[in-house]
Amino acid sequence: MNQLKITLAAGLFFLAIPVQAASPDPTKIIRYTPPTNFYGGPAGESRTDPGDNPFSMSGPELLAYKSKYDRCGSITFRLGLVRAYVGQGKVLKFLPVEPAGLKEDLESEYKGTFPQITPGTITKISESTAVSLTATRPPGPNTPYFLHSCWIQIETNLVLKVTAVSCEAEVFKALTNSVQSIKIDKPQLLEALKPESGSEKPKPRQ
């Protein structure tokens, strides 16, 4: 457990710093088949804005796909920590993780953001525990009209956060179906989160 916590703590800093050119290709670790007329892959340019919060519990986008025809259709992938918080002295604290707790956290994250939100569901994706929900709003000035959020548990408190949005019902259906195609190479992903031997641990921004 101690080694796992060290890996997750290193992962938290990894989430908050730009993805370097030498980082592993995320498409080799997270395999995904997007719907027809969706294009994308690795998210591309590193984020370097000074406003990034290293304790936000969510990292920058690793993969991103956009629709050629749906004006707001997209699906994004990022890593995040759940059931965790930064305690006194900026020490990372971990809470026990159970499927019901993941479901509760996911529902809390989207509470009040859409007029209609379905209760979260617990399932399996890539042989891993996953929780997901769907949210909708009627067509109007605010977009997107449809949202599907899914958290796939990688290891204890570490999850892959998948967010799909759309303005077209049929496109959204294809997007939500495509989430089932996700395959994750967990050993390779956890290896990528480990700090390089001899490298200096990134320091949190003040």
MDTraj code that builds the backbone (N, CA, C; nanometers):
import mdtraj as md
import numpy as np

residues = "MET ASN GLN LEU LYS ILE THR LEU ALA ALA GLY LEU PHE PHE LEU ALA ILE PRO VAL GLN ALA ALA SER PRO ASP PRO THR LYS ILE ILE ARG TYR THR PRO PRO THR ASN PHE TYR GLY GLY PRO ALA GLY GLU SER ARG THR ASP PRO GLY ASP ASN PRO PHE SER MET SER GLY PRO GLU LEU LEU ALA TYR LYS SER LYS TYR ASP ARG CYS GLY SER ILE THR PHE ARG LEU GLY LEU VAL ARG ALA TYR VAL GLY GLN GLY LYS VAL LEU LYS PHE LEU PRO VAL GLU PRO ALA GLY LEU LYS GLU ASP LEU GLU SER GLU TYR LYS GLY THR PHE PRO GLN ILE THR PRO GLY THR ILE THR LYS ILE SER GLU SER THR ALA VAL SER LEU THR ALA THR ARG PRO PRO GLY PRO ASN THR PRO TYR PHE LEU HIS SER CYS TRP ILE GLN ILE GLU THR ASN LEU VAL LEU LYS VAL THR ALA VAL SER CYS GLU ALA GLU VAL PHE LYS ALA LEU THR ASN SER VAL GLN SER ILE LYS ILE ASP LYS PRO GLN LEU LEU GLU ALA LEU LYS PRO GLU SER GLY SER GLU LYS PRO LYS PRO ARG GLN".split()
xyz = np.array([
    [0.0817, -0.1201, 0.0000],
    [0.0000, 0.0000, 0.0000],
    [0.0857, 0.1260, 0.0000],
    [0.1970, 0.1268, 0.0763],
    [0.2826, 0.2444, 0.0785],
    [0.3387, 0.2749, -0.0595],
    [0.3823, 0.1695, -0.1310],
    [0.4362, 0.1906, -0.2648],
    [0.3283, 0.2451, -0.3574],
    [0.2065, 0.1944, -0.3409],
    [0.0971, 0.2429, -0.4234],
    [0.0704, 0.3905, -0.3964],
    [0.0731, 0.4306, -0.2685],
    [0.0502, 0.5707, -0.2348],
    [0.1601, 0.6592, -0.2919],
    [0.2831, 0.6087, -0.2915],
    [0.3928, 0.6854, -0.3509],
    [0.3681, 0.7045, -0.4994],
    [0.3234, 0.5984, -0.5663],
    [0.2947, 0.6070, -0.7095],
    [0.1840, 0.7074, -0.7357],
    [0.0777, 0.7031, -0.6535],
    [-0.0322, 0.7948, -0.6730],
    [0.0083, 0.9386, -0.6437],
    [0.0905, 0.9586, -0.5411],
    [0.1372, 1.0936, -0.5105],
    [0.2203, 1.1477, -0.6252],
    [0.3072, 1.0644, -0.6801],
    [0.3860, 1.1053, -0.7966],
    [0.2926, 1.1343, -0.9128],
    [0.1861, 1.0534, -0.9226],
    [0.0891, 1.0742, -1.0291],
    [0.0190, 1.2076, -1.0175],
    [-0.0085, 1.2512, -0.8942],
    [-0.0744, 1.3799, -0.8749],
    [0.0112, 1.4921, -0.9320],
    [0.1409, 1.4888, -0.9056],
    [0.2280, 1.5920, -0.9610],
    [0.2362, 1.5786, -1.1126],
    [0.2361, 1.4537, -1.1619],
    [0.2376, 1.4300, -1.3057],
    [0.1151, 1.4937, -1.3708],
    [0.0014, 1.4856, -1.3027],
    [-0.1208, 1.5407, -1.3578],
    [-0.1124, 1.6918, -1.3717],
    [-0.0337, 1.7553, -1.2846],
    [-0.0331, 1.9011, -1.2791],
    [0.0741, 1.9654, -1.3656],
    [0.1634, 1.8879, -1.4238],
    [0.2703, 1.9449, -1.5040],
    [0.2464, 1.9129, -1.6493],
    [0.3057, 1.9905, -1.7427],
    [0.2858, 1.9639, -1.8843],
    [0.3353, 1.8261, -1.9236],
    [0.2665, 1.7656, -2.0216],
    [0.3101, 1.6373, -2.0748],
    [0.4273, 1.6632, -2.1692],
    [0.5404, 1.6038, -2.1405],
    [0.6600, 1.6301, -2.2177],
    [0.6632, 1.5439, -2.3436],
    [0.7456, 1.5849, -2.4397],
    [0.7556, 1.5142, -2.5662],
    [0.8017, 1.3709, -2.5459],
    [0.8803, 1.3475, -2.4386],
    [0.9342, 1.2143, -2.4150],
    [0.8348, 1.1223, -2.3449],
    [0.7189, 1.1754, -2.3056],
    [0.6202, 1.0945, -2.2374],
    [0.5670, 0.9866, -2.3307],
    [0.5237, 0.8731, -2.2765],
    [0.4702, 0.7669, -2.3608],
    [0.3489, 0.8141, -2.4410],
    [0.3321, 0.7602, -2.5596],
    [0.2169, 0.7914, -2.6430],
    [0.0926, 0.7364, -2.5742],
    [-0.0026, 0.8235, -2.5327],
    [-0.1194, 0.7732, -2.4602],
    [-0.2055, 0.6777, -2.5419],
    [-0.1972, 0.6852, -2.6758],
    [-0.2776, 0.5941, -2.7575],
    [-0.2252, 0.4510, -2.7486],
    [-0.1016, 0.4329, -2.7004],
    [-0.0472, 0.2990, -2.6816],
    [-0.0909, 0.2396, -2.5474],
    [-0.1337, 0.3268, -2.4566],
    [-0.1738, 0.2847, -2.3232],
    [-0.3260, 0.2778, -2.3113],
    [-0.3933, 0.3752, -2.3730],
    [-0.5394, 0.3810, -2.3717],
    [-0.5880, 0.3603, -2.5140],
    [-0.6391, 0.2442, -2.5424],
    [-0.6864, 0.2132, -2.6781],
    [-0.8361, 0.2409, -2.6855],
    [-0.8733, 0.3184, -2.7887],
    [-1.0113, 0.3630, -2.8010],
    [-1.0484, 0.3730, -2.9476],
    [-1.1678, 0.3272, -2.9813],
    [-1.2187, 0.3363, -3.1181],
    [-1.3296, 0.4406, -3.1209],
    [-1.3033, 0.5590, -3.1776],
    [-1.4058, 0.6646, -3.1793],
    [-1.5145, 0.6337, -3.2812],
    [-1.6295, 0.6986, -3.2690],
    [-1.7358, 0.6809, -3.3684],
    [-1.6923, 0.7336, -3.5052],
    [-1.7687, 0.6984, -3.6075],
    [-1.7435, 0.7498, -3.7420],
    [-1.7474, 0.9024, -3.7415],
    [-1.6566, 0.9621, -3.8169],
    [-1.6463, 1.1079, -3.8322],
    [-1.5972, 1.1794, -3.7062],
    [-1.5306, 1.1039, -3.6167],
    [-1.4593, 1.1660, -3.5051],
    [-1.3098, 1.1519, -3.5297],
    [-1.2383, 1.2596, -3.5084],
    [-1.0950, 1.2612, -3.5368],
    [-1.0189, 1.3187, -3.4173],
    [-0.8988, 1.2662, -3.3942],
    [-0.8174, 1.3172, -3.2841],
    [-0.7130, 1.2163, -3.2428],
    [-0.6726, 1.2257, -3.1165],
    [-0.5684, 1.1400, -3.0624],
    [-0.5060, 1.2098, -2.9427],
    [-0.3727, 1.2014, -2.9283],
    [-0.3067, 1.2717, -2.8174],
    [-0.3459, 1.4187, -2.8155],
    [-0.3689, 1.4718, -2.6952],
    [-0.4240, 1.6063, -2.6828],
    [-0.3344, 1.7141, -2.7401],
    [-0.2043, 1.6855, -2.7557],
    [-0.1182, 1.7805, -2.8254],
    [-0.0408, 1.8705, -2.7344],
    [-0.0566, 2.0022, -2.7530],
    [0.0285, 2.0999, -2.6873],
    [0.0205, 2.0884, -2.5357],
    [0.1365, 2.1022, -2.4712],
    [0.1431, 2.1003, -2.3256],
    [0.0767, 2.2241, -2.2676],
    [0.0175, 2.2076, -2.1515],
    [-0.0380, 2.3215, -2.0803],
    [0.0717, 2.3835, -1.9948],
    [0.0908, 2.5137, -2.0110],
    [0.1958, 2.5811, -1.9353],
    [0.1427, 2.7036, -1.8604],
    [0.0094, 2.7241, -1.8629],
    [-0.0433, 2.8437, -1.7985],
    [-0.0198, 2.8371, -1.6484],
    [0.0213, 2.9499, -1.5886],
    [0.0568, 2.9512, -1.4457],
    [-0.0613, 2.9296, -1.3541],
    [-0.1835, 2.9316, -1.4083],
    [-0.3002, 2.9151, -1.3238],
    [-0.3322, 2.7706, -1.2911],
    [-0.2602, 2.6754, -1.3488],
    [-0.2852, 2.5347, -1.3193],
    [-0.2730, 2.5076, -1.1697],
    [-0.3654, 2.4331, -1.1159],
    [-0.3641, 2.4005, -0.9741],
    [-0.3122, 2.2581, -0.9561],
    [-0.1932, 2.2392, -0.8987],
    [-0.1382, 2.1044, -0.8858],
    [-0.2180, 2.0153, -0.7926],
    [-0.3129, 2.0733, -0.7165],
    [-0.3931, 1.9928, -0.6249],
    [-0.5395, 1.9860, -0.6702],
    [-0.5630, 2.0009, -0.7989],
    [-0.7000, 2.0001, -0.8493],
    [-0.7580, 1.8600, -0.8573],
    [-0.6737, 1.7570, -0.8483],
    [-0.7131, 1.6169, -0.8552],
    [-0.7482, 1.5713, -0.9969],
    [-0.7360, 1.6599, -1.0953],
    [-0.7560, 1.6213, -1.2350],
    [-0.6423, 1.6764, -1.3185],
    [-0.5953, 1.5964, -1.4115],
    [-0.4847, 1.6386, -1.4951],
    [-0.5295, 1.6960, -1.6276],
    [-0.4353, 1.7373, -1.7102],
    [-0.4678, 1.7884, -1.8436],
    [-0.5173, 1.6745, -1.9326],
    [-0.5780, 1.7101, -2.0432],
    [-0.6276, 1.6092, -2.1362],
    [-0.5123, 1.5272, -2.1933],
    [-0.5323, 1.3962, -2.1963],
    [-0.4360, 1.3066, -2.2586],
    [-0.4760, 1.2734, -2.4016],
    [-0.6053, 1.2490, -2.4210],
    [-0.6602, 1.2193, -2.5527],
    [-0.7822, 1.3075, -2.5744],
    [-0.8042, 1.3480, -2.6994],
    [-0.9207, 1.4302, -2.7313],
    [-0.9639, 1.4014, -2.8747],
    [-1.0933, 1.3823, -2.8922],
    [-1.1501, 1.3566, -3.0248],
    [-1.2681, 1.4504, -3.0455],
    [-1.2808, 1.5034, -3.1672],
    [-1.3912, 1.5940, -3.1991],
    [-1.4647, 1.5450, -3.3229],
    [-1.5933, 1.5805, -3.3272],
    [-1.6768, 1.5408, -3.4394],
    [-1.6553, 1.6339, -3.5583],
    [-1.6620, 1.5764, -3.6770],
    [-1.6479, 1.6561, -3.7987],
    [-1.7759, 1.7337, -3.8282],
    [-1.8893, 1.6835, -3.7804],
    [-2.0177, 1.7441, -3.8162],
    [-2.0969, 1.7980, -3.6967],
    [-2.0834, 1.7370, -3.5811],
    [-2.1545, 1.7839, -3.4617],
    [-2.0773, 1.9024, -3.4041],
    [-2.1371, 2.0190, -3.3992],
    [-2.0645, 2.1411, -3.3629],
    [-2.0072, 2.1376, -3.2216],
    [-2.0635, 2.0564, -3.1323],
    [-2.0065, 2.0501, -2.9981],
    [-1.9750, 1.9063, -2.9574],
    [-1.9678, 1.8163, -3.0539],
    [-1.9390, 1.6768, -3.0224],
    [-1.7916, 1.6531, -2.9946],
    [-1.7612, 1.5969, -2.8786],
    [-1.6220, 1.5674, -2.8447],
    [-1.6183, 1.4629, -2.7343],
    [-1.5022, 1.3989, -2.7206],
    [-1.4786, 1.3079, -2.6092],
    [-1.3343, 1.3262, -2.5653],
    [-1.3131, 1.3401, -2.4343],
    [-1.1799, 1.3662, -2.3813],
    [-1.1463, 1.2667, -2.2712],
    [-1.0158, 1.2454, -2.2542],
    [-0.9640, 1.1512, -2.1549],
    [-0.8602, 1.2231, -2.0703],
    [-0.8718, 1.2096, -1.9391],
    [-0.7706, 1.2653, -1.8494],
    [-0.7620, 1.1779, -1.7251],
    [-0.6488, 1.1833, -1.6571],
    [-0.6327, 1.1098, -1.5318],
    [-0.6768, 1.1971, -1.4151],
    [-0.7188, 1.1330, -1.3079],
    [-0.7576, 1.2082, -1.1899],
    [-0.7496, 1.1228, -1.0648],
    [-0.7430, 1.1883, -0.9521],
    [-0.7490, 1.1199, -0.8232],
    [-0.8875, 1.1410, -0.7636],
    [-0.9422, 1.0363, -0.7043],
    [-1.0729, 1.0433, -0.6412],
    [-1.0629, 0.9923, -0.4984],
    [-1.1594, 1.0332, -0.4147],
    [-1.1583, 0.9939, -0.2738],
    [-1.0230, 1.0276, -0.2114],
    [-0.9721, 1.1464, -0.2452],
    [-0.8431, 1.1934, -0.1942],
    [-0.8514, 1.3440, -0.1726],
    [-0.7697, 1.3951, -0.0825],
    [-0.7682, 1.5389, -0.0574],
    [-0.6323, 1.5785, -0.0026],
    [-0.6031, 1.7076, -0.0102],
    [-0.4773, 1.7605, 0.0412],
    [-0.5020, 1.8105, 0.1826],
    [-0.4349, 1.7481, 0.2794],
    [-0.4546, 1.7825, 0.4188],
    [-0.3546, 1.8837, 0.4700],
    [-0.3450, 1.8933, 0.6003],
    [-0.2544, 1.9885, 0.6645],
    [-0.1115, 1.9643, 0.6188],
    [-0.0402, 2.0724, 0.5917],
    [0.0962, 2.0613, 0.5432],
    [0.1056, 2.0184, 0.3991],
    [-0.0059, 2.0321, 0.3255],
    [-0.0129, 1.9933, 0.1843],
    [0.0251, 1.8470, 0.1637],
    [-0.0154, 1.7648, 0.2613],
    [0.0090, 1.6210, 0.2519],
    [-0.1136, 1.5548, 0.1898],
    [-0.0900, 1.4710, 0.0909],
    [-0.1988, 1.4047, 0.0209],
    [-0.2574, 1.2939, 0.1073],
    [-0.3885, 1.2990, 0.1291],
    [-0.4581, 1.2004, 0.2105],
    [-0.5502, 1.1175, 0.1218],
    [-0.5610, 0.9876, 0.1541],
    [-0.6440, 0.8981, 0.0752],
    [-0.7569, 0.8412, 0.1595],
    [-0.8759, 0.8366, 0.1008],
    [-0.9904, 0.7745, 0.1643],
    [-1.0128, 0.6363, 0.1030],
    [-1.0797, 0.5475, 0.1752],
    [-1.1114, 0.4164, 0.1180],
    [-1.1956, 0.4329, -0.0084],
    [-1.1763, 0.3419, -0.1030],
    [-1.2467, 0.3503, -0.2312],
    [-1.3333, 0.2265, -0.2506],
    [-1.4618, 0.2497, -0.2661],
    [-1.5557, 0.1453, -0.3008],
    [-1.6408, 0.1955, -0.4168],
    [-1.6978, 0.1058, -0.4968],
    [-1.7798, 0.1502, -0.6104],
    [-1.8873, 0.2506, -0.5716],
    [-1.9531, 0.2292, -0.4581],
    [-2.0585, 0.3218, -0.4153],
    [-2.0023, 0.4614, -0.3883],
    [-1.8799, 0.4681, -0.3342],
    [-1.8164, 0.5971, -0.3093],
    [-1.7799, 0.6679, -0.4382],
    [-1.7316, 0.5929, -0.5375],
    [-1.7002, 0.6518, -0.6679],
    [-1.8267, 0.7094, -0.7306],
    [-1.9337, 0.6329, -0.7236],
    [-2.0622, 0.6776, -0.7793],
    [-2.1081, 0.8059, -0.7112],
    [-2.0962, 0.8106, -0.5798],
    [-2.1373, 0.9298, -0.5047],
    [-2.0544, 1.0510, -0.5444],
    [-1.9233, 1.0336, -0.5587],
    [-1.8366, 1.1455, -0.5960],
    [-1.8681, 1.1958, -0.7364],
    [-1.8938, 1.1027, -0.8285],
    [-1.9262, 1.1425, -0.9654],
    [-2.0554, 1.2224, -0.9690],
    [-2.1555, 1.1764, -0.8974],
    [-2.2835, 1.2483, -0.8937],
    [-2.2656, 1.3870, -0.8322],
    [-2.1822, 1.3968, -0.7304],
    [-2.1593, 1.5257, -0.6642],
    [-2.0896, 1.6241, -0.7581],
    [-2.0001, 1.5724, -0.8421],
    [-1.9243, 1.6603, -0.9321],
    [-2.0150, 1.7314, -1.0318],
    [-2.1236, 1.6667, -1.0725],
    [-2.2103, 1.7258, -1.1750],
    [-2.3413, 1.7798, -1.1190],
    [-2.3611, 1.7704, -0.9887],
    [-2.4843, 1.8182, -0.9280],
    [-2.5042, 1.9669, -0.9556],
    [-2.6186, 2.0025, -1.0117],
    [-2.6501, 2.1416, -1.0377],
    [-2.5981, 2.1963, -1.1682],
    [-2.5240, 2.1169, -1.2461],
    [-2.4673, 2.1675, -1.3713],
    [-2.5594, 2.1464, -1.4904],
    [-2.6496, 2.0483, -1.4827],
    [-2.7465, 2.0207, -1.5880],
    [-2.8845, 2.0071, -1.5238],
    [-2.9909, 2.0467, -1.5959],
    [-3.1253, 2.0348, -1.5377],
    [-3.1703, 1.8913, -1.5175],
    [-3.1182, 1.7995, -1.5999],
    [-3.1566, 1.6596, -1.5872],
    [-3.0316, 1.5723, -1.5809],
    [-3.0157, 1.4994, -1.4711],
    [-2.9006, 1.4108, -1.4536],
    [-2.9514, 1.2750, -1.4067],
    [-2.9121, 1.1707, -1.4771],
    [-2.9521, 1.0363, -1.4363],
    [-2.8676, 0.9923, -1.3169],
    [-2.9200, 0.9066, -1.2312],
    [-2.8370, 0.8521, -1.1234],
    [-2.7173, 0.7780, -1.1828],
    [-2.6047, 0.7822, -1.1128],
    [-2.4863, 0.7117, -1.1600],
    [-2.5082, 0.5614, -1.1626],
    [-2.4367, 0.4936, -1.2495],
    [-2.4429, 0.3478, -1.2575],
    [-2.3026, 0.2904, -1.2398],
    [-2.2976, 0.1688, -1.1884],
    [-2.1709, 0.0993, -1.1673],
    [-2.1627, -0.0160, -1.2666],
    [-2.0514, -0.0236, -1.3397],
    [-2.0368, -0.1258, -1.4413],
    [-1.8912, -0.1677, -1.4509],
    [-1.8552, -0.2318, -1.5609],
    [-1.7173, -0.2721, -1.5872],
    [-1.6769, -0.2253, -1.7262],
    [-1.5588, -0.1674, -1.7362],
    [-1.5000, -0.1307, -1.8648],
    [-1.3538, -0.1719, -1.8614],
    [-1.3089, -0.2395, -1.9632],
    [-1.1717, -0.2909, -1.9685],
    [-1.1394, -0.3713, -1.8430],
    [-1.2360, -0.4503, -1.7993],
    [-1.2230, -0.5367, -1.6825],
    [-1.1984, -0.4585, -1.5536],
    [-1.2371, -0.3319, -1.5536],
    [-1.2182, -0.2466, -1.4360],
    [-1.3516, -0.1906, -1.3906],
    [-1.3605, -0.1601, -1.2614],
    [-1.4800, -0.0941, -1.2102],
    [-1.4932, 0.0432, -1.2739],
    [-1.6143, 0.0760, -1.3167],
    [-1.6396, 0.2060, -1.3775],
    [-1.7732, 0.2591, -1.3272],
    [-1.7808, 0.3906, -1.3114],
    [-1.9069, 0.4552, -1.2762],
    [-1.9354, 0.5600, -1.3824],
    [-2.0621, 0.5785, -1.4150],
    [-2.0953, 0.6740, -1.5210],
    [-2.2327, 0.7338, -1.4963],
    [-2.2565, 0.8475, -1.5609],
    [-2.3875, 0.9117, -1.5582],
    [-2.4078, 0.9883, -1.6880],
    [-2.5338, 1.0207, -1.7135],
    [-2.5707, 1.0986, -1.8314],
    [-2.6495, 1.2211, -1.7869],
    [-2.6233, 1.3343, -1.8505],
    [-2.6936, 1.4581, -1.8184],
    [-2.7410, 1.5229, -1.9481],
    [-2.8571, 1.5881, -1.9422],
    [-2.9128, 1.6516, -2.0620],
    [-2.9737, 1.7870, -2.0286],
    [-2.9859, 1.8697, -2.1325],
    [-3.0601, 1.9955, -2.1224],
    [-3.1312, 2.0162, -2.2562],
    [-3.2424, 2.0867, -2.2577],
    [-3.3144, 2.1088, -2.3834],
    [-3.2340, 2.1995, -2.4763],
    [-3.2536, 2.1854, -2.6083],
    [-3.1841, 2.2733, -2.7034],
    [-3.2098, 2.4193, -2.6715],
    [-3.1052, 2.4989, -2.6824],
    [-3.1145, 2.6410, -2.6500],
    [-2.9780, 2.7050, -2.6601],
    [-2.9592, 2.8193, -2.5971],
    [-2.8310, 2.8903, -2.6079],
    [-2.7156, 2.8207, -2.5365],
    [-2.7470, 2.7403, -2.4353],
    [-2.6416, 2.6726, -2.3591],
    [-2.6115, 2.5359, -2.4197],
    [-2.4857, 2.5113, -2.4487],
    [-2.4433, 2.3817, -2.5026],
    [-2.3340, 2.3251, -2.4127],
    [-2.3086, 2.1938, -2.4148],
    [-2.3749, 2.0930, -2.4977],
    [-2.5116, 2.0550, -2.4418],
    [-2.5887, 1.9829, -2.5242],
    [-2.7202, 1.9382, -2.4810],
    [-2.7139, 1.8017, -2.4118],
    [-2.6091, 1.7260, -2.4424],
    [-2.5940, 1.5921, -2.3856],
    [-2.4533, 1.5748, -2.3289],
    [-2.4439, 1.5092, -2.2141],
    [-2.3135, 1.4814, -2.1526],
    [-2.3137, 1.3401, -2.0960],
    [-2.2031, 1.2716, -2.1151],
    [-2.1824, 1.1405, -2.0550],
    [-2.0462, 1.1430, -1.9871],
    [-2.0436, 1.1168, -1.8566],
    [-1.9176, 1.1156, -1.7825],
    [-1.8951, 0.9769, -1.7252],
    [-1.7731, 0.9284, -1.7403],
    [-1.7397, 0.7941, -1.6939],
    [-1.6033, 0.7968, -1.6256],
    [-1.5963, 0.7405, -1.5056],
    [-1.4691, 0.7249, -1.4350],
    [-1.4347, 0.5766, -1.4314],
    [-1.3186, 0.5439, -1.4842],
    [-1.2724, 0.4051, -1.4877],
    [-1.1581, 0.3904, -1.3883],
    [-1.1746, 0.3017, -1.2924],
    [-1.0742, 0.2862, -1.1865],
    [-0.9503, 0.2160, -1.2407],
    [-0.8368, 0.2844, -1.2269],
    [-0.7090, 0.2264, -1.2706],
    [-0.6463, 0.1476, -1.1559],
    [-0.6334, 0.2138, -1.0411],
    [-0.5744, 0.1510, -0.9230],
    [-0.6151, 0.2319, -0.8007],
    [-0.6957, 0.1741, -0.7154],
    [-0.7416, 0.2382, -0.5918],
    [-0.7965, 0.3789, -0.6210],
    [-0.7239, 0.4852, -0.5856],
    [-0.7745, 0.6219, -0.5986],
    [-0.7475, 0.6862, -0.7343],
    [-0.6847, 0.6166, -0.8236],
    [-0.6513, 0.6716, -0.9555],
    [-0.7532, 0.6249, -1.0580],
    [-0.8123, 0.7212, -1.1321],
    [-0.9126, 0.6875, -1.2323],
    [-0.8810, 0.7550, -1.3647],
    [-0.9371, 0.6991, -1.4704],
    [-0.9378, 0.7643, -1.6008],
    [-1.0739, 0.8303, -1.6154],
    [-1.0746, 0.9626, -1.6331],
    [-1.1990, 1.0373, -1.6468],
    [-1.2289, 1.0594, -1.7943],
    [-1.3407, 1.0048, -1.8392],
    [-1.3818, 1.0143, -1.9792],
    [-1.5073, 1.1005, -1.9858],
    [-1.5017, 1.2067, -2.0660],
    [-1.6147, 1.2982, -2.0767],
    [-1.6554, 1.3132, -2.2221],
    [-1.7789, 1.2760, -2.2535],
    [-1.8314, 1.2861, -2.3895],
    [-1.9467, 1.3857, -2.3911],
    [-1.9452, 1.4771, -2.4886],
    [-2.0525, 1.5760, -2.5005],
    [-2.0970, 1.5841, -2.6459],
    [-2.2217, 1.6297, -2.6651],
    [-2.2758, 1.6372, -2.8008],
    [-2.3959, 1.7305, -2.8045],
    [-2.4274, 1.7761, -2.9252],
    [-2.5494, 1.8525, -2.9495],
    [-2.6473, 1.7750, -3.0364],
    [-2.6102, 1.6536, -3.0771],
    [-2.6938, 1.5712, -3.1633],
    [-2.7219, 1.4378, -3.0945],
    [-2.8492, 1.4002, -3.0858],
    [-2.8881, 1.2798, -3.0131],
    [-2.8242, 1.1538, -3.0699],
    [-2.8235, 1.1395, -3.2021],
    [-2.7682, 1.0191, -3.2627],
    [-2.6166, 1.0123, -3.2442],
    [-2.5517, 1.1275, -3.2555],
    [-2.4065, 1.1320, -3.2333],
    [-2.3758, 1.0962, -3.0879],
    [-2.4563, 1.1477, -2.9967],
    [-2.4345, 1.1197, -2.8556],
    [-2.4501, 0.9706, -2.8259],
    [-2.5478, 0.9075, -2.8881],
    [-2.5670, 0.7641, -2.8696],
    [-2.4436, 0.6872, -2.9159],
    [-2.3887, 0.7282, -3.0309],
    [-2.2666, 0.6627, -3.0809],
    [-2.1491, 0.6859, -2.9872],
    [-2.1407, 0.8055, -2.9299],
    [-2.0333, 0.8371, -2.8361],
    [-2.0405, 0.7498, -2.7117],
    [-2.1585, 0.7420, -2.6516],
    [-2.1712, 0.6631, -2.5291],
    [-2.1444, 0.5145, -2.5559],
    [-2.1867, 0.4667, -2.6727],
    [-2.1575, 0.3270, -2.7082],
    [-2.0079, 0.3045, -2.7249],
    [-1.9383, 0.4054, -2.7772],
    [-1.7951, 0.3899, -2.8050],
    [-1.7119, 0.3786, -2.6779],
    [-1.7646, 0.4270, -2.5653],
    [-1.6898, 0.4192, -2.4386],
    [-1.6597, 0.2732, -2.4040],
    [-1.7476, 0.1825, -2.4457],
    [-1.7265, 0.0406, -2.4169],
    [-1.6063, -0.0166, -2.4905],
    [-1.5559, 0.0548, -2.5921],
    [-1.4404, 0.0054, -2.6685],
    [-1.3077, 0.0314, -2.5978],
    [-1.3088, 0.1072, -2.4887],
    [-1.1847, 0.1469, -2.4212],
    [-1.1137, 0.0255, -2.3620],
    [-0.9848, 0.0163, -2.3904],
    [-0.8989, -0.0855, -2.3322],
    [-0.7769, -0.0148, -2.2725],
    [-0.7459, -0.0452, -2.1462],
    [-0.6381, 0.0247, -2.0758],
    [-0.5288, -0.0732, -2.0381],
    [-0.4054, -0.0379, -2.0725],
    [-0.2898, -0.1160, -2.0299],
    [-0.2471, -0.0615, -1.8940],
    [-0.3020, -0.1180, -1.7868],
    [-0.2767, -0.0642, -1.6531],
    [-0.1295, -0.0670, -1.6133],
    [-0.0583, -0.1795, -1.6325],
    [0.0832, -0.1811, -1.5928],
    [0.1644, -0.0721, -1.6622],
    [0.1407, -0.0515, -1.7910],
    [0.2160, 0.0502, -1.8630],
    [0.1780, 0.1901, -1.8156],
    [0.0501, 0.2109, -1.7856],
    [0.0074, 0.3413, -1.7370],
    [0.0698, 0.3731, -1.6019],
    [0.0673, 0.2785, -1.5088],
    [0.1258, 0.3016, -1.3772],
    [0.2764, 0.3222, -1.3869],
    [0.3397, 0.2519, -1.4784],
    [0.4843, 0.2695, -1.4993],
    [0.5134, 0.4101, -1.5490],
    [0.4269, 0.4619, -1.6354],
    [0.4474, 0.5961, -1.6899],
    [0.4335, 0.7039, -1.5828],
    [0.3596, 0.6752, -1.4751],
    [0.3406, 0.7732, -1.3682],
    [0.4570, 0.7796, -1.2706],
    [0.5423, 0.6782, -1.2731],
    [0.6539, 0.6773, -1.1796],
    [0.7569, 0.7819, -1.2209],
    [0.8139, 0.8556, -1.1239],
    [0.9180, 0.9527, -1.1583],
    [1.0407, 0.8805, -1.2104],
    [1.1082, 0.9440, -1.3072],
    [1.2293, 0.8845, -1.3621],
    [1.3368, 0.8753, -1.2554],
    [1.4174, 0.7727, -1.2623],
    [1.5259, 0.7525, -1.1658],
    [1.6229, 0.8687, -1.1716],
    [1.6480, 0.9280, -1.0564],
    [1.7435, 1.0379, -1.0493],
    [1.6850, 1.1740, -1.0834],
    [1.5578, 1.1762, -1.1258],
    [1.4970, 1.3042, -1.1610],
    [1.4451, 1.3729, -1.0367],
    [1.4381, 1.5047, -1.0412],
    [1.3889, 1.5819, -0.9271],
    [1.2387, 1.5819, -0.9261],
    [1.1798, 1.5596, -0.8130],
    [1.0356, 1.5608, -0.8001],
    [0.9823, 1.7003, -0.8242],
    [0.8799, 1.7146, -0.9117],
    [0.8250, 1.8489, -0.9363],
    [0.7746, 1.9107, -0.8069],
    [0.8000, 2.0396, -0.7918],
    [0.7581, 2.1094, -0.6715],
    [0.6231, 2.1741, -0.6963],
    [0.5329, 2.1660, -0.5974],
    [0.4039, 2.2307, -0.6135],
    [0.4201, 2.3811, -0.6281],
    [0.3353, 2.4427, -0.7119],
    [0.3396, 2.5884, -0.7259],
    [0.2795, 2.6517, -0.6033],
    [0.3336, 2.7648, -0.5647],
    [0.2829, 2.8375, -0.4482],
    [0.1643, 2.9232, -0.4884],
])
top = md.Topology()
chain = top.add_chain()
for i, resn in enumerate(residues, 1):
    res = top.add_residue(resn, chain, resSeq=i)
    for name in ("N", "CA", "C"):
        top.add_atom(name, md.element.get_by_symbol(name[0]), res)
traj = md.Trajectory(xyz[None], top)
